[in-house]
Amino acid sequence: MKILFINILLFALPLNILVSYPKNTYIRSHTATTTLRLLCECDIYTSNYDNDPEMKAVIENYNRQTSDRFKEYDERMEDKRQKCKEQCDKEIQKIVLKDKLEKELAQKFSTLATNMDTNDIPTCVCKKSLADKTEKFCLNCGLGIGSGVLQASSLLGGIGEVALDAWKTAALVTAEELAAEAGVAAGKDALIPEAIKAVIEGLEKAFPIQKLGFQKWKLFITERHYANAKLISDTINSQYTVKCPILKNVAGADMSVCDMIHNLGLVEGPDYVKITTDVAIESNVSKIITEGTSAASKVAEATAKNVTAKLTTQNTGAVNTTYASCQTSIIASIVAILVIVLVMVIIYLILRYRRKTKMKKKLQYIKLLKE
């Protein structure tokens, strides 16, 4: 690009103004004769820097840089124009292709078995939307989790049933053992009272010493002394020794107890052999204690059996009730898991059907495009 430098020349135009004064007639006007040079006689377009080498170098450098910048600008604009042109061409091709597909599919809709609208035509067949990706993920997730949950439910159900059966067996054994221990304890608790009761009844029949005035003798038969034959026999003998001689001197006194105790000392045989009264009393008391203890043992054994049977029934019923409740819980858990699996299978089938329908539509689109 060239720049023209114009030098502006200053023009000087001398004017001679002649002034005449009528009063001064003696003054003569003097007209100077001058040589005038007009502008047309000069080269007004001649630059003052044409002969300046430095100025010429500056002008040439400026012109070169300006030309380079304009070239770079033209190249950039050319690239942008090319890109815009390509983008416009692509958009135009898409619009043309879409219009063409719409026209072709609108003509062949009658041959398809599906109800489709022109808005259902995808811009790209291979493009997967977010819904398709989510559907595929749900299909894989439902299939994997469904099979896994089904196997886990069967495995957990089997393990729970085995563990529950083992617990029931152990609980029944423990219940029987606890019932047996409780029965033995109940038998021991019933043994001593029954033994005391049997000893008192035997002594009342053999030695009715209450007739001798010893009314509180039952209080002497306690848990500590009921099996002490020596102590009991000495007590009876002391009452017999003290009271019977006195009753002999009393008219009309009841001597049946004294006669009974006295006859204990006579031993049957070819000849009656008399033994001491205290030995005879002790022998009979020992016999009474043995019989009473034996009867009490039978009663205690029967009590232990009854208590054991009763507690065994109760404990077994409690174990069976707990087992039934646990079994019900396991069955309910398995049923809940199966219901969840069933729901997931239904969801899987629905999604699979939808996926097949979409794939069928896509195949029909591809077939039409190929045609």
C-alpha positions in Angstrom: 0.0 0.0 0.0 1.5 3.3 -1.0 1.1 6.5 0.9 1.4 9.8 -1.0 3.1 12.6 0.8 2.0 16.0 -0.3 4.1 19.0 0.6 2.0 22.1 1.3 3.7 25.2 0.0 3.0 28.5 1.6 2.1 31.2 -0.9 3.1 34.8 -0.5 1.3 37.3 -2.5 2.6 40.8 -2.2 0.0 43.5 -2.6 0.7 47.1 -3.2 -2.0 49.2 -2.0 -1.9 52.6 -3.5 -3.4 55.3 -1.4 -3.8 58.7 -2.8 -4.3 61.7 -0.7 -5.9 64.6 -2.6 -4.5 67.0 -0.1 -0.9 65.9 -0.8 -0.7 66.2 -4.5 3.0 66.6 -4.4 3.4 62.9 -3.4 3.7 60.7 -6.4 2.7 57.0 -6.4 5.6 54.7 -7.1 4.9 51.5 -8.8 7.6 48.9 -8.2 8.3 46.6 -11.1 8.6 43.0 -9.7 8.9 39.6 -11.4 6.2 37.3 -10.2 6.4 33.5 -10.2 3.1 31.7 -10.2 2.4 28.3 -8.7 1.9 26.8 -12.1 5.5 27.3 -12.8 6.6 25.0 -9.8 6.3 21.2 -9.4 3.9 21.0 -6.4 3.8 17.2 -6.4 7.5 16.7 -5.9 8.3 15.1 -2.5 10.9 16.5 -0.3 11.9 12.9 0.9 12.5 11.3 -2.5 16.2 12.0 -2.3 16.3 11.0 1.5 17.7 7.4 1.7 16.6 6.9 5.4 13.1 8.0 4.7 12.9 5.7 1.8 14.1 2.7 4.0 11.4 3.6 6.6 8.7 3.7 3.9 9.8 0.4 2.4 9.9 -1.3 5.9 6.4 0.0 6.7 5.0 -1.2 3.4 6.6 -4.6 3.8 5.2 -5.1 7.4 1.8 -3.9 6.4 1.7 -6.3 3.4 2.8 -9.3 5.6 0.1 -8.5 8.2 -2.6 -8.3 5.5 -1.4 -11.6 4.1 -1.7 -13.3 7.5 -5.1 -11.8 8.0 -6.2 -13.1 4.6 -4.9 -16.6 5.5 -6.7 -16.7 8.8 -9.9 -15.5 7.2 -9.5 -18.1 4.5 -9.3 -20.9 7.2 -12.3 -19.6 9.0 -14.3 -19.3 5.8 -13.3 -22.9 4.9 -14.4 -24.3 8.3 -17.7 -22.4 8.2 -18.2 -23.7 4.7 -17.6 -27.3 5.7 -19.9 -26.9 8.7 -22.6 -25.5 6.6 -22.2 -28.3 4.1 -22.5 -30.9 6.8 -25.7 -29.3 8.2 -27.1 -29.0 4.7 -26.3 -32.7 4.1 -27.9 -33.7 7.3 -31.0 -31.7 6.5 -31.2 -33.2 3.0 -30.6 -36.7 4.3 -33.3 -36.3 7.0 -35.8 -35.0 4.4 -34.9 -37.8 2.1 -35.4 -40.4 4.9 -38.6 -38.9 5.9 -40.0 -39.0 2.4 -38.9 -42.6 1.8 -40.2 -43.8 5.2 -43.4 -41.9 4.8 -43.9 -43.8 1.5 -43.1 -47.2 3.1 -44.9 -46.9 6.4 -47.7 -49.0 5.0 -45.4 -52.0 4.7 -44.3 -51.9 8.4 -46.1 -53.7 11.2 -45.3 -51.0 13.7 -46.9 -47.6 14.4 -44.2 -45.1 14.0 -44.1 -41.3 13.5 -41.6 -39.3 11.6 -40.4 -37.8 14.9 -39.2 -41.3 15.9 -36.5 -41.3 13.2 -33.1 -41.1 14.9 -30.4 -38.8 13.6 -27.8 -41.6 14.0 -28.5 -45.3 14.3 -25.3 -46.2 16.1 -25.7 -43.5 18.7 -26.8 -44.7 22.2 -28.8 -42.5 24.4 -28.7 -42.3 28.2 -31.9 -44.3 28.4 -30.4 -47.1 26.4 -27.3 -47.3 28.5 -29.4 -47.2 31.7 -31.7 -50.0 30.3 -28.6 -52.1 29.5 -27.2 -51.6 32.9 -30.5 -52.5 34.5 -30.7 -55.7 32.4 -27.2 -56.8 33.4 -27.8 -55.8 37.1 -31.2 -57.6 37.3 -29.8 -60.7 35.7 -26.8 -60.9 37.9 -28.5 -59.9 41.2 -31.5 -62.1 40.5 -29.4 -65.2 40.0 -27.2 -64.3 42.9 -30.1 -63.7 45.2 -31.8 -66.9 44.2 -28.6 -69.0 44.9 -28.0 -67.1 48.1 -31.6 -67.6 49.3 -31.4 -71.3 48.7 -28.0 -71.5 50.4 -29.0 -69.4 53.3 -32.3 -71.3 53.7 -30.4 -74.6 53.8 -27.8 -73.3 56.2 -30.5 -71.8 58.4 -32.5 -75.1 58.4 -29.5 -77.2 59.3 -28.4 -74.8 62.0 -32.0 -74.7 63.4 -32.2 -78.5 63.5 -28.9 -78.7 65.3 -30.0 -76.1 67.8 -33.3 -78.0 68.3 -31.4 -81.3 69.0 -29.0 -79.6 71.5 -31.9 -77.7 73.1 -33.9 -80.9 73.6 -30.9 -82.6 75.2 -30.3 -79.6 77.5 -34.0 -79.5 78.4 -34.0 -83.2 79.4 -30.8 -82.7 81.4 -32.2 -79.7 83.2 -35.5 -81.5 83.9 -33.6 -84.5 85.3 -31.5 -82.3 87.6 -34.6 -80.5 88.7 -36.3 -83.9 89.4 -33.4 -85.1 91.4 -33.4 -81.9 93.5 -37.2 -82.3 94.0 -36.7 -85.9 95.1 -34.1 -84.9 97.6 -36.3 -82.1 98.9 -39.2 -84.6 99.3 -37.1 -87.4 100.8 -36.5 -86.0 104.3 -40.1 -84.8 105.0 -41.4 -88.1 103.8 -38.9 -90.0 105.9 -39.8 -87.9 109.0 -43.5 -88.5 108.3 -43.0 -92.3 107.9 -40.9 -92.5 111.1 -43.5 -90.6 113.1 -46.2 -92.9 111.9 -44.2 -96.0 112.7 -43.4 -94.8 116.2 -47.0 -93.9 116.9 -48.0 -97.4 116.0 -45.2 -99.2 117.9 -44.7 -96.8 120.8 -47.7 -94.6 121.6 -45.7 -92.8 124.3 -48.1 -89.8 124.1 -50.3 -91.9 126.5 -47.5 -91.6 129.0 -47.9 -87.8 129.0 -45.1 -87.1 126.5 -47.3 -85.0 124.1 -44.5 -83.1 122.3 -42.4 -86.0 121.3 -43.1 -85.3 117.6 -41.1 -82.1 117.8 -38.1 -84.2 118.7 -38.2 -86.1 115.4 -36.4 -83.5 113.2 -34.3 -83.5 110.0 -31.3 -83.9 112.2 -32.5 -86.6 114.5 -35.1 -88.7 112.6 -32.5 -91.3 111.6 -30.8 -91.5 115.0 -32.1 -94.8 116.4 -30.0 -94.6 119.6 -31.3 -91.1 120.6 -34.9 -92.0 119.9 -34.8 -95.3 121.7 -33.1 -93.7 124.8 -35.8 -91.1 124.9 -38.6 -93.7 124.7 -36.8 -95.9 127.3 -36.4 -93.0 129.7 -40.1 -92.2 129.5 -40.9 -95.9 130.0 -38.6 -96.2 133.0 -39.9 -93.1 134.7 -43.6 -93.2 134.0 -44.5 -96.9 134.1 -43.5 -97.6 137.8 -45.6 -94.6 138.8 -48.6 -95.8 136.7 -48.5 -99.2 138.5 -49.5 -97.5 141.7 -52.3 -95.6 140.2 -55.6 -97.3 140.2 -57.4 -97.5 136.8 -54.3 -96.2 134.9 -53.8 -97.2 131.3 -50.9 -99.7 131.4 -51.2 -100.8 127.7 -48.1 -98.8 126.6 -46.1 -100.2 129.5 -47.2 -103.8 128.7 -46.4 -103.3 125.0 -42.9 -102.0 125.8 -42.4 -104.8 128.4 -43.4 -107.5 125.9 -40.7 -106.2 123.4 -38.1 -107.8 125.7 -39.5 -111.3 125.2 -38.1 -113.3 122.3 -40.2 -116.1 120.9 -38.7 -119.6 120.8 -38.9 -123.0 122.5 -38.5 -121.0 125.7 -39.2 -117.3 126.1 -35.9 -115.5 126.4 -36.0 -112.1 128.0 -33.7 -109.3 126.7 -33.2 -105.8 128.1 -35.9 -103.3 127.3 -33.5 -100.6 125.9 -32.1 -103.1 123.4 -35.5 -104.2 122.3 -36.7 -100.6 121.9 -33.6 -99.7 119.9 -34.0 -102.7 117.6 -37.6 -101.8 116.9 -36.8 -98.1 116.4 -34.1 -99.1 113.9 -36.5 -101.2 112.0 -39.1 -98.4 111.9 -36.4 -95.9 110.6 -35.3 -98.4 107.9 -38.9 -99.0 106.7 -39.7 -95.3 106.8 -36.6 -94.3 104.9 -37.3 -97.0 102.3 -40.9 -95.7 101.9 -39.6 -92.1 101.7 -37.1 -93.1 99.1 -39.8 -94.6 96.9 -41.9 -91.5 97.4 -38.9 -89.3 96.5 -38.2 -91.4 93.5 -41.7 -91.1 92.3 -41.6 -87.3 92.9 -38.4 -87.0 91.0 -39.9 -88.9 88.0 -43.1 -86.8 88.1 -41.1 -83.5 88.3 -38.7 -84.7 85.5 -41.5 -85.7 83.2 -43.4 -82.5 83.9 -40.4 -80.2 83.3 -39.3 -82.3 80.3 -42.8 -81.7 78.8 -42.6 -78.0 79.5 -39.1 -77.5 78.3 -39.7 -79.6 75.2 -42.8 -77.5 74.4 -40.8 -74.3 74.9 -38.1 -75.6 72.5 -40.7 -76.7 70.0 -42.4 -73.3 70.2 -39.1 -71.5 69.7 -38.2 -73.9 66.8 -41.5 -73.3 65.1 -41.2 -69.5 65.4 -37.6 -69.6 64.1 -38.7 -71.8 61.3 -41.5 -69.5 60.5 -39.1 -66.5 60.4 -36.8 -68.4 58.0 -39.6 -69.4 55.8 -40.9 -65.8 55.8 -37.4 -64.5 54.9 -37.1 -67.0 52.1 -40.5 -66.1 50.8 -39.6 -62.4 50.9 -36.4 -63.1 49.0 -38.3 -65.1 46.4 -40.8 -62.3 46.0 -38.0 -59.8 45.5 -36.4 -62.2 42.9 -39.8 -62.6 41.2 -40.2 -58.8 40.9 -36.7 -58.4 39.6 -37.3 -61.2 37.0 -40.5 -59.4 35.9 -38.6 -56.2 35.5 -35.9 -58.0 33.6 -38.4 -59.5 31.2 -40.1 -56.2 30.6 -36.8 -54.4 29.9 -35.8 -57.3 27.7 -39.0 -57.1 25.7 -38.5 -53.3 25.3 -35.0 -53.9 24.2 -36.0 -56.5 21.6 -38.7 -54.1 20.3 -36.1 -51.3 19.9 -33.7 -53.6 18.2 -36.4 -54.7 15.8 -37.1 -51.1 14.9 -33.5 -50.4 14.4 -33.1 -53.4 12.1 -36.1 -52.2 10.1 -34.5 -48.8 9.8 -31.2 -50.3 8.6 -33.1 -52.5 6.1 -34.9 -49.5 4.7 -31.6 -47.5 4.5 -30.0 -50.3 2.6 -32.9 -50.4 0.2 
